[in-house]
Every structure is written in structure tokens, then in C-alpha cells.
Amino acid sequence: MSESTIASDGEVAELAADVVAEPTPAGASAEARCPFHGAGPVAAPIPTPDVAAGPKTMVLTGASRGIGHATVRLFAESGWRIITCSRQPFNRDRCPWEEGPDDHVQVDLNDHRALALAIHDIKARLAGRPLNALINNAGISPKSDDGGRLSSLTTPVATWMEVYNVNFLAPVLLARGLFDELKAGQGTVVNVTSIVGSRVHPFAGTAYATSKAALACLTREMAHDLAPHGIRVNAIAPGEIKTDILSPETEERLAPLIPMRRVGSPMEVAKVLFFLCSDSASYVTGEEIHINGGQTL
Ligand SMILES: NC(=O)c1ccc[n+]([C@@H]2O[C@H](COP(=O)([O-])OP(=O)(O)OC[C@H]3O[C@@H](n4cnc5c(N)ncnc54)[C@H](OP(=O)(O)O)[C@@H]3O)[C@@H](O)[C@H]2O)c1
């Protein structure tokens, strides 16, 4: 893991301070006058209770590397407890967070029976405590045997099923299974979609792209269904982010075409996840935030 993908303690503290409390402008008071309407007093910004309320808890799928890995680092350094889920057992060398082994659930999201057991396991670990966030981050983007793009003409049926189980079905089953805990925490769900959900991509296959488009649609549907229960549901759609999921030639071929002339880092994605899970986003639901250096402009 390179230094550049993980925020320093200072950066994390700065970010946490930004999202925890919007500062009152110098000299402003609770009786400050609205500069546009003049007449009545406007309330001073109220510090959000992120810190005062104590540690928050999140369930995060796909934490062992890439975007999920950076997300654990950022949230853990800001005091969150994170229950992680992925196929591999916890690896202390790769994941140096303290509570990691105790809060890791080993599960293959392609197997919905195993997922039911994992939800049971997560509930046991929560032990009646509320859940503040569920981040459906795990995803797969299979290629052909020679590393090529799998199109609608070439994707095997088994691959369609696997991609939809992991990228689409697991998020809705997790959210449904953990509904009571999310409701108790007035929590938030964030689904990780992709830039390829809305445009054809040179490397990402058809099953992957359509699963992400379906996940974006599911985000709207779930936001609608869960909002009356106090649960917000949003999505983030990364562009080209430097992780193992990228094809080897992605950075070289696509970076020159991106207006910002570079691919993104996992930490740049984690920071947007942090915003969506904070009280700063308390009235944001049903949205898909694009993180792509201007690639779709
Ligand atoms: N990187 C990008 O450019 C990019 C762009 C757009 C969207 N995204 C999306 O962002 C998310 C994270 O991507 P990433 O680039 O960080 O991917 P990554 O580096 O390949 O990591 C994928 C994570 O998902 C877990 N995972 C994969 N299959 C699983 C399964 N069947 N059951 C449980 N866990 C599973 C992996 O852990 P195990 O191997 O231990 O299971 C790993 O932790 C994905 O949803 C991806 O589609 C990424």
C-alpha cells in the first residue's frame, strides 16, 4: 500500500473536523442576519453530533484491498467500528487495523445461503446495537481467459449469475437483512456503482456494466422505500481508480483522456463515502455521486 493512497493522521483529522462541524464564520453569532433576506435572524450552524454520540458502526463489504481498504483506514481513524466482509480470511499484514480479526466476517457474496449465515453473524456481533452505515463495496469485473472484455455475445451464463449475485443481489439482501439495525441507527446505505453503468467501457464487460446500472436503479428504489424509516440510501460511481480491479493498460490508455489527466486514488473515493455517511449529508438520499476526474464531461 503506498503512502499516496492512505491519508496521513493529519489529513484524516482535518477531514473529520470538516465533516463533523461546519464552523461558524468568524464574528458570526446565533443572531446573525441573513445577507440575502436581511429581515429575520438565522440560526447559527449547529455542530453535528458525530463525535459526541460515540463510536459509530459500519458494515463494509470488500475491505481487503482497493477502495474498501482505504475506507476502513479512513473511518477507523475517525473512530468508527467497522465490520468487514470478504472471501479471504483476515490478513493482519495487509489490514493493520486493531479490531480487524474480531470484526471480520468471511463470506462469499456469490453464495446467497452463505450470505444469510453472514447476516446472522453480523447481527450477533452487533448484539442489539444500532448500525449506522452499510457500504456495499465488494464487486467483481470478470474478463475472458486472455484478459479481454466479455461482451453481451461472449459472457458465459455462469459469469452473468456470479456478477449479479455479488454486485447486485448481495447489496439488497444485506440491506434487507440488516434493516432493523439500520433503522435503530437511523443509518445510511451506500452502494458502490461505476462509471460503466451509464456508458460502454473499453475493458469492463457487459455483465459488470449492467449490474452497476441495476445497482444505481436499486439505489433509487431503496432510497424511496427506506426514507420513511429514517434510512438514507445513496451511491457513488467511481471512474478509473487505481486498484487491482483495473485492467493493466487502463491507466496508460485512459488517463490522457481524463480531463484531470490521471486516475483516482482509493482514498479520494473513501472521502466521498465518509461525507455520505456523515451528518453533513443528512438530507441527501437517492443520489449517485460521480468520482471520475471529469471523465464524463
Ligand atoms: N477501481 C476502479 O476503477 C473502480 C471503478 C468503478 C467502480 N469500482 C467499484 O468499486 C468497488 C471496489 O472496487 P476495487 O477497485 O476496490 O476492487 P478490488 O481491489 O478488486 O477489491 C474488491 C473487493 O471485493 C471483495 N470481493 C470480491 N468478490 C467477492 C465475493 N464474491 N464475496 C465477498 N467479497 C468479494 C474482495 O475481497 P476478497 O478477494 O477477499 O473476496 C476485495 O476486498 C467495486 O464494487 C467496483 O466495481 C471500482
The ligand as a MOL file (V3000), in Angstrom:
LIG
                    3D

  0  0  0     0  0            999 V3000
M  V30 BEGIN CTAB
M  V30 COUNTS 48 52 0 0 0
M  V30 BEGIN ATOM
M  V30 1 N -11.2240 0.6000 -9.1780 0
M  V30 2 C -11.9990 1.1850 -10.0590 0
M  V30 3 O -11.5370 1.8190 -11.0240 0
M  V30 4 C -13.5000 1.1170 -9.9080 0
M  V30 5 C -14.2730 1.8590 -10.8070 0
M  V30 6 C -15.6560 1.8200 -10.6850 0
M  V30 7 C -16.2450 1.0660 -9.7040 0
M  V30 8 N -15.4760 0.3260 -8.8520 0 CHG=1
M  V30 9 C -16.1750 -0.4790 -7.8430 0
M  V30 10 O -15.6160 -0.2150 -6.5780 0
M  V30 11 C -15.7490 -1.3690 -5.7450 0
M  V30 12 C -14.4020 -1.7200 -5.1540 0
M  V30 13 O -13.5410 -1.9260 -6.2370 0
M  V30 14 P -11.9660 -2.0710 -6.0780 0
M  V30 15 O -11.3850 -1.4760 -7.2880 0
M  V30 16 O -11.5240 -1.6080 -4.7290 0 CHG=-1
M  V30 17 O -11.8680 -3.6630 -6.2180 0
M  V30 18 P -10.7610 -4.7090 -5.7600 0
M  V30 19 O -9.4710 -4.0320 -5.4450 0
M  V30 20 O -10.7800 -5.7720 -6.7850 0
M  V30 21 O -11.3980 -5.2660 -4.4050 0
M  V30 22 C -12.6060 -5.9660 -4.4370 0
M  V30 23 C -13.0090 -6.3310 -3.0140 0
M  V30 24 O -14.2290 -7.0870 -3.0850 0
M  V30 25 C -14.0650 -8.3320 -2.3900 0
M  V30 26 N -14.8230 -9.3750 -3.0820 0
M  V30 27 C -14.7420 -9.6970 -4.4120 0
M  V30 28 N -15.5600 -10.7100 -4.6760 0
M  V30 29 C -16.1830 -11.0530 -3.5140 0
M  V30 30 C -17.1340 -12.0400 -3.1460 0
M  V30 31 N -17.6060 -12.9330 -4.0240 0
M  V30 32 N -17.5330 -12.0920 -1.8550 0
M  V30 33 C -17.0440 -11.2280 -0.9420 0
M  V30 34 N -16.1420 -10.2660 -1.2340 0
M  V30 35 C -15.7150 -10.1780 -2.5020 0
M  V30 36 C -12.5540 -8.6020 -2.4270 0
M  V30 37 O -12.1060 -9.3550 -1.3020 0
M  V30 38 P -11.8270 -10.9360 -1.3980 0
M  V30 39 O -10.9680 -11.1690 -2.6050 0
M  V30 40 O -11.1750 -11.2710 -0.0840 0
M  V30 41 O -13.1540 -11.5640 -1.5080 0
M  V30 42 C -11.9770 -7.1750 -2.3140 0
M  V30 43 O -11.8930 -6.7970 -0.9670 0
M  V30 44 C -16.3280 -2.4680 -6.6560 0
M  V30 45 O -17.7190 -2.5650 -6.4680 0
M  V30 46 C -16.0270 -1.9680 -8.0510 0
M  V30 47 O -16.9370 -2.4520 -9.0010 0
M  V30 48 C -14.1220 0.3390 -8.9330 0
M  V30 END ATOM
M  V30 BEGIN BOND
M  V30 1 1 1 2
M  V30 2 2 2 3
M  V30 3 1 2 4
M  V30 4 1 4 5
M  V30 5 2 4 48
M  V30 6 2 5 6
M  V30 7 1 6 7
M  V30 8 2 7 8
M  V30 9 1 8 9
M  V30 10 1 8 48
M  V30 11 1 9 10
M  V30 12 1 9 46
M  V30 13 1 10 11
M  V30 14 1 11 12
M  V30 15 1 11 44
M  V30 16 1 12 13
M  V30 17 1 13 14
M  V30 18 2 14 15
M  V30 19 1 14 16
M  V30 20 1 14 17
M  V30 21 1 17 18
M  V30 22 2 18 19
M  V30 23 1 18 20
M  V30 24 1 18 21
M  V30 25 1 21 22
M  V30 26 1 22 23
M  V30 27 1 23 24
M  V30 28 1 23 42
M  V30 29 1 24 25
M  V30 30 1 25 26
M  V30 31 1 25 36
M  V30 32 1 26 27
M  V30 33 1 26 35
M  V30 34 2 27 28
M  V30 35 1 28 29
M  V30 36 1 29 30
M  V30 37 2 29 35
M  V30 38 1 30 31
M  V30 39 2 30 32
M  V30 40 1 32 33
M  V30 41 2 33 34
M  V30 42 1 34 35
M  V30 43 1 36 37
M  V30 44 1 36 42
M  V30 45 1 37 38
M  V30 46 2 38 39
M  V30 47 1 38 40
M  V30 48 1 38 41
M  V30 49 1 42 43
M  V30 50 1 44 45
M  V30 51 1 44 46
M  V30 52 1 46 47
M  V30 END BOND
M  V30 END CTAB
M  END
